[in-house]
Amino acid sequence: MSFEIGFLIVCLSILALFIVALIISTVIMGSRVLLRMQHMFNSLKFDKQVDEWITTLIAKVEAGLLVATYNDKTIKFYTQENYDKLGTLGRWDDRDIHDAEIWVGNKFTQYGYITKYHSFSRHDLQGKCGSYRTFRKLLAFEDAVSGRVKPVQPKPEPVKVSKDPVELE
């Protein structure tokens, strides 16, 4: 066997493996299987600032500083004041009172980019996403906000009962 035929076989086998990986990623797209592979084939690029902002938004909702709502395409974040106004302004005015918005519509190609932050549209952030860890947090947060999964409540610590009598003077 000549060198050229061996090289051709190696190149074709690498191409076949790549095609198999693309087929697998296409088949599992949008499912909860092989999330790291889906994140690697994501069309967004990593940005540290976006990573910090998404983590901050999730932490603020968990702390009760922001209120999150979910629809099929986005997660919107409101201050409590703006959330109380929601529905009273009329449909046209309600569309822009949210403080932040994260796109979650098409899993997992453009999943998790910030379309609005601090009440301003952020077109400069289009095409940027957070890290894999933030990707996983956002998936869990989306499930909790959408009602698909109940949020995990911390277990209360058991009360320790002492068998020694307490003497009061």
N, C-alpha and C positions, 0 to 999 in steps of 0.2 A: 504494500500500500504506500503510495507516495505521500509526501508532505502535504500537498495541496488537498488531497482527498481527506486526510486526517483533519486539517484545518477547517474544511468545509463541514465535516461532521460535527466538530466542536461548536462552530458558529450556529449551525442549525439546531443543535440540542439546546444551546443557550436561548435562542429565539423561541423554541418550543416551550421552555420553562417560563419565559416571560409571558408568552401568550396564555399559558395555563394560569399563571398568577393573575393576569388581567381578567380572565373568565371567572375565576373564583371571586375576585373582588367585585365584579359586576353582579354575580349571583347573590352575594351576601349583602350588597349595598342596602343600607337602611335597617338591617337587622342588628341584633345584639351579639353577633358572632364575629370573632376576629376584629375587635375594635381597633387594635393597633395597626393592623393592615389597612383598615378603612381610613384611619388618620394619616397614614403614610401616602395613600393615593388621593388625599384631599387636594383640591386645587388651590387652597389658601396657603399662604406663607406664614411662618411663625413670626410673631411680633411680641416682644416682652411687655410693651405698654398695654397692648390689648389683653394679654394674659393677666396683668395686674388689675385692669379695669373690670374684667369679667369676674375675677375672684372678689374684688371689692363690692361689686353689685350683689353678688350672691350672699356675701357676709352681711351687707346692710339689710337685706331682706330677712335673713336669719336673726338679726339683732332687732328687727322691728322698726327700722328707720325708713324703709321703703316697702311698698306693696307691689307685688308682681301679679300680672294677669297673663293668661296664655290664650292664644288662638292657634290655628293650624300652621301659621307661618312665622309668628314672632312671639317673643316674651317681652312685655312692656313693663317698665318700672315706673311707679308713681310715688311722689311724696304723699303723705296722708292727706294733706290739704287738697292736692289735685285729685286724689282718688275720691274724696268726698264730693268734689264737683262733677265727677264723671256721670254722665246721664242727665245732668241738669242744664247743660249749655246748649244742647241740641246736637244732632248727629255731626254736622259739619264742624262745629267748634271742638267737639270731643276728640277729633282725630289727632290733634297736635298737643295735648296737654301733658303727655307722658314725658318723663325726664330722660329716660334711656330706653333703648330698644335693641334686642339681639335677634338676628335672623336665625330661625331654626326650621325653616320650611323644607328645604330639600336636603335630606340626610343623604349622604354625608359629604357632599361635594363642596357646598358653600356654607356648611353648618357652623354656626357660632360666630359670625362676624357682627360687629357692632355697627348698626345703621344710624343710631342717634345716641349722643352722650352729652350730658349737661344741657339738655334741651336744644342742642344744635345738631343738624344733620352732619354726619361725618363721612363724607365721600372719600376722604384720604385714607380711611381705615378699610375700605372695600378691598377684598383680596387678602386680608390679614386675619390670623386666628391665634388662639392661645396654644399652650402646650398640650401634650397628651393628657396630663393629669387634670388640667382645667377642662379639657374635652369631656373627660369622665365625670367631673363635678357637674358640668352643664347638663349632661344626659340625666344624671340623678335629679338635678334641680328641675329640669323640664318634666320629669315623671311626677315629682312632688307637686309642682304647680298645676299641672294638667289634671291631677287627681287620679292618675293611673296607679300610683303607689302612695300609700299613706306615709307621711313623714315619720321618721323614727323618733320616738320620744325617749329621752333618757330614763333609765330605770331608777326609781328612788332608792336611796341607800336604806338597807334594813336598820331598824332601830335596835340598838344593842341593849339588851336587858341584863342588868347586873343582878347576881344572886346574893350579893352582900347587902345587908340591911343598911339603910342610911340613918344615921343618928343625928338628930337636930337638937341643939341646946336651947 
